[in-house]
Every structure is written in structure tokens, then in C-alpha cells.
Amino acid sequence: METKKELKILLGIVVVFLAVFFLPVQSPVFNTAVAATFDLAKWYAQEHVILCLLPAFLIAGVISVFVSQASVIKYFGAKAKRWVAYTVAAVSGTILAVCSCTILPLFSSIHKRGAGLGPAIAFLYSGPAINILAIILTARILGFEIGVARFVGAVVFSVLIGLIMAFIYRKEEKVRAEEQMNFPDVPETRPLWQTALHFFTLVLILVFANWGKPGEGDTSSLWYYIWAYKWYITGLFGLGLVYSMIAILKLKSWQVLLGAVVTALSALLIGNPLVSVVVAIAAVSSIALMDKSEDSENREWILSSWGFAKQIMPLLAIGVVIAGFLLGSTHDNTSIAGVIPNSWVAWAVGGNSVLSNFFASIVGAFMYFATLTEVPIVQGLLASGMGKGPALALLLAGPSLSLPNMLVIRGVLGTQKTVVYVAIVVILSTVAGLIFGSM
């Protein structure tokens, strides 16, 4: 019998027993926090998993399988010019309308394919931070100054954070770079434009399926019309995916067309876009998995996507539960306090002191914001007395970080790099908030 192993099991049993034994079920704060946990988990499942994460896993699978390691290294690795690598990484957020969790499978994919730590981290931060939809919404609802400050800060931060991380771990990166220099330039299995077409078709489906609702009273802007017809636009790109699967992936046309018809019928008969998205993803996955050709990249695409899902989903679920219990559930017109009351947060981020900016950065780092939801949340905090400096600090730290996000990054990079990355984001956000609040 292994004594250490048995003692660990005993300790675990004792901890769980004591936690249950002393469970404060009579406490209103505890019961409210539990309600917030379930509410956030339900909202996350309904509004985020199907429309954001599932397409993101498919996109990550494309990078992992269809994009060669040589191509990733060419633009993000040791063979890339530094200005090219960081520019491509920094502007990625203007293309990807994603949140701190949706970016994770994409980040994990390019990092595993050989992207340098600096460009990969720049990509990880910029994806949610420079979301062009969020920047526009910030400027419209919170004011032009905060919108511009958020955009400039996010672009600068993405490059700066990547450079700092690359400098801190320069010895590891040097070894990795030397290894990459010896990699042969393996030619792509298909023309790069075909892979790009398939990739960006999935990206555009992700973008328009998650197009945010415009502000109250807006019924005539381009933003409104895109939102009003977003499912028709998404459907058009869905037809583009049908073409890509037949013409580029060389899947059987009758299977692809049958999947498209079943998806269209689900949209017409059920009328719930979430159901149609699930049907479409199931159809795409099933058709690709049925490809029996030798060394099928199509099967590998879905299996790779499944691998990312197995790695990331459990950690995200744990993170959402913890975040909901501690910080509550705030979305749409719902605000349920966690163990830490929302009023405490509003009280702590007033003014423009170092402490208020630092606290706003910390809260933003640990809270979970789905795409665009940070704007109405900050709007409510500003109405409760939050300073403009702390508001910017939260906007720079919040969308790119969250507790679920940190747990997954730790699984990819390790504990030390994750702690360093989070610390850099929090410190830079605090400094940016101080500067903006004093202007």
C-alpha cells in the first residue's frame, strides 16, 4: 500500500466531509451565491457554448490539421520577422469577435503548431481585447474617449505583453527557435488560399452568429440591420461552408447537401437558431468523420477539434462555477450577487486612486465577460459612481482574462507563465487606468 497516496485520499475525503458538514445552508448570502452560480452556468450554456465555443473548436481544428506547422512558424515562429509576427497577432482581434474563453482553443492550436511565446500571447490577448464590435459599442455607449482609449490601449498592450513575455522566457524561446530553424519547409497539401477560404468561412460564421444587439432606440444604423438579419447572413456563409466542404475538402457532395437540407429544415420547422447551429455542427462533424479516404485530414480535423473540447471544456466549467459563486451573475437585465456583493465592487472602484484602478483590474481579470457584455456592465458601474480610469482598467483587463480562461492557459503554458501573464495584464491595466483617469 502506498502511504502517501492513501493519505491524500483520506485528506480529500475529510475536506469534502467538513465542507458538507459546515455548509451554511441557512445563510441568505450563500443561497444567493448558489443561485448566481446556477444562473451564470445556465446563461453560459445557452448563450456562449453553442454559438461561440463549438465553432471555435472547429476553427482550432482547422489550424491544427489543415495549416502546416511550417506556415505557423513562417508567420508566428522563429522564422518570421518580429514585426510581421506581432502585427498579425495584434490585429487578429479585429477579425475574431471572441471572448476570453473562445480564444483559448485558437491560442492553444497555434502555440502547439510552433508559434513563438510572444506572438502567441499577443494573439491570446488581442483576440478578445481588440474585438472591433466591442470597441464600437464602447465608443457609442460609454463615450468616444473611452472607446478610443480602449482601442489604443488594447493594441499597444497586445504587442507589449507579448514582448515582455518573450523577454522573460527568452532562454526557453531561444532553444525553441533553434529547433524551428531546422524544420524543413514542408509544402502545403492544398493551396493556401483554399485553406484560408475554409478558415475564414468558419470565422465569419462565428462573427455574425454572435453579432451584438444595438443600443436602445437604434433602429436604423448599419449595426442594427446586420443584427436584425444576422441569421440570414450567417446562413449565407453556411452555404459558403457547404461549397468549401465539397470543392476544397472533397467530401461527398450528397452527404454535404443532405446535411445542409437537414439544417435548413431544422431552422424552418423549429425556428430556434441554437438548435440549427447544433444540427449544423453535428452534420459537419459526422460527414467529416465518415470520410474513409486514406490519411484523411477531414477526420483528423474533427478529432483534433474534439481533443481541444476535451481539454478546455471541463476547466471552463469549473471556472464558470467558481466565478459565479464568488462574483455573481451579471448579464442582460439580471444581476445576482455572489459571495462578494456587487455593491462592494462599485464602492471600491470610485475615484482614480492606485487602489481603485488596481482593484478594477483584479475584478476584471477574474470576472467572466462574454463578447460585448462588458460594456453594459461597465455602464452600470459608471452609473453607480465608478471612475473613468477604473472603467478603462476593467475594460482592458476583463475581456481578455477570466478565471475559466486562466485555468485553461495554465494547462497550456504551466502555472508560472500563467501567473506572469495575468500579473502583466493587471499591472498594465492599472497604469493605463491611472493615466486615463488623470487626463
DABELBEL-V176807 format. One record per backbone hydrogen bond with DSSP energy under -0.5 kcal/mol. NH is the residue of the N-H (numbers start at 1). CO is the residue of the C=O. If there is no record, write none. Layout:
NH;CO / NH;CO
//
This chain:
3;1 / 6;2 / 7;3 / 8;4 / 9;5 / 10;6 / 11;7 / 12;8 / 13;9 / 14;10 / 15;11 / 16;12 / 17;13 / 18;14 / 19;15 / 20;16 / 21;17 / 22;18 / 23;20 / 25;23 / 27;24 / 31;27 / 32;28 / 33;29 / 34;30 / 35;31 / 36;32 / 37;33 / 38;34 / 39;35 / 40;36 / 41;37 / 42;38 / 43;39 / 44;40 / 45;41 / 46;42 / 47;43 / 48;44 / 49;44 / 50;45 / 52;48 / 53;48 / 54;49 / 56;52 / 57;53 / 58;54 / 59;55 / 60;56 / 61;57 / 62;58 / 63;59 / 64;60 / 65;61 / 66;62 / 67;62 / 68;66 / 72;68 / 73;69 / 74;70 / 75;71 / 76;72 / 77;72 / 77;73 / 80;73 / 80;77 / 85;81 / 86;82 / 87;83 / 88;84 / 89;85 / 90;86 / 91;87 / 92;89 / 94;91 / 95;92 / 96;92 / 97;95 / 98;96 / 98;127 / 100;369 / 103;99 / 104;101 / 105;101 / 106;102 / 107;103 / 108;104 / 109;105 / 110;106 / 111;107 / 112;108 / 113;109 / 114;111 / 115;110 / 116;76 / 120;116 / 121;117 / 122;118 / 123;119 / 124;120 / 125;121 / 126;122 / 127;123 / 128;124 / 129;125 / 130;126 / 131;128 / 132;93 / 135;131 / 136;132 / 137;133 / 138;134 / 139;135 / 140;136 / 141;137 / 142;138 / 143;138 / 147;143 / 148;144 / 149;145 / 150;146 / 151;147 / 152;148 / 153;149 / 154;150 / 155;151 / 156;152 / 157;153 / 158;154 / 159;155 / 160;156 / 161;157 / 162;158 / 163;159 / 164;160 / 165;161 / 166;162 / 167;163 / 168;164 / 169;165 / 170;167 / 173;169 / 174;170 / 175;171 / 176;172 / 177;173 / 178;174 / 179;175 / 180;176 / 181;177 / 182;178 / 182;179 / 183;180 / 186;184 / 194;191 / 195;191 / 196;192 / 197;193 / 198;194 / 199;195 / 200;196 / 201;197 / 202;198 / 203;199 / 204;200 / 205;201 / 206;202 / 207;203 / 208;204 / 209;205 / 210;206 / 211;208 / 218;215 / 219;217 / 225;221 / 226;222 / 227;223 / 228;224 / 229;225 / 230;227 / 232;229 / 233;229 / 234;230 / 235;231 / 236;232 / 237;233 / 238;234 / 239;235 / 240;236 / 241;237 / 242;238 / 243;239 / 244;240 / 245;241 / 246;242 / 247;243 / 248;243 / 248;244 / 249;244 / 251;245 / 256;252 / 257;253 / 258;254 / 259;255 / 260;256 / 261;257 / 262;258 / 263;259 / 264;260 / 265;261 / 266;262 / 267;263 / 268;264 / 269;265 / 270;266 / 271;266 / 273;271 / 275;272 / 276;272 / 277;273 / 278;274 / 279;275 / 280;276 / 281;277 / 282;278 / 283;279 / 284;280 / 285;281 / 286;282 / 287;283 / 288;284 / 289;285 / 290;286 / 291;288 / 292;290 / 296;293 / 300;296 / 301;297 / 302;298 / 303;299 / 304;300 / 305;301 / 306;302 / 307;303 / 308;304 / 309;305 / 310;306 / 311;307 / 312;308 / 313;309 / 316;312 / 317;313 / 318;314 / 319;315 / 320;316 / 321;317 / 322;318 / 323;319 / 324;320 / 325;321 / 326;322 / 327;323 / 328;323 / 328;324 / 329;336 / 331;334 / 334;331 / 336;329 / 338;340 / 339;325 / 340;326 / 341;339 / 344;341 / 345;341 / 346;342 / 347;343 / 348;344 / 349;345 / 350;347 / 351;385 / 357;353 / 358;354 / 359;355 / 360;356 / 361;357 / 362;358 / 363;359 / 364;360 / 365;361 / 366;362 / 367;363 / 369;367 / 373;370 / 374;370 / 375;372 / 376;372 / 377;373 / 378;374 / 379;375 / 380;376 / 381;377 / 382;378 / 383;379 / 384;380 / 385;382 / 386;381 / 387;349 / 390;351 / 391;387 / 392;388 / 393;389 / 394;390 / 395;391 / 396;392 / 397;393 / 398;394 / 399;395 / 401;397 / 401;398 / 403;366 / 406;402 / 407;403 / 408;404 / 409;405 / 410;406 / 411;407 / 412;408 / 412;409 / 413;409 / 414;409 / 414;410 / 418;414 / 419;415 / 420;416 / 421;417 / 422;418 / 423;419 / 424;420 / 425;421 / 426;422 / 427;423 / 428;424 / 429;425 / 430;426 / 431;427 / 432;428 / 433;429 / 434;430 / 435;431 / 436;432 / 437;433 / 438;434 / 439;435 / 439;436
//
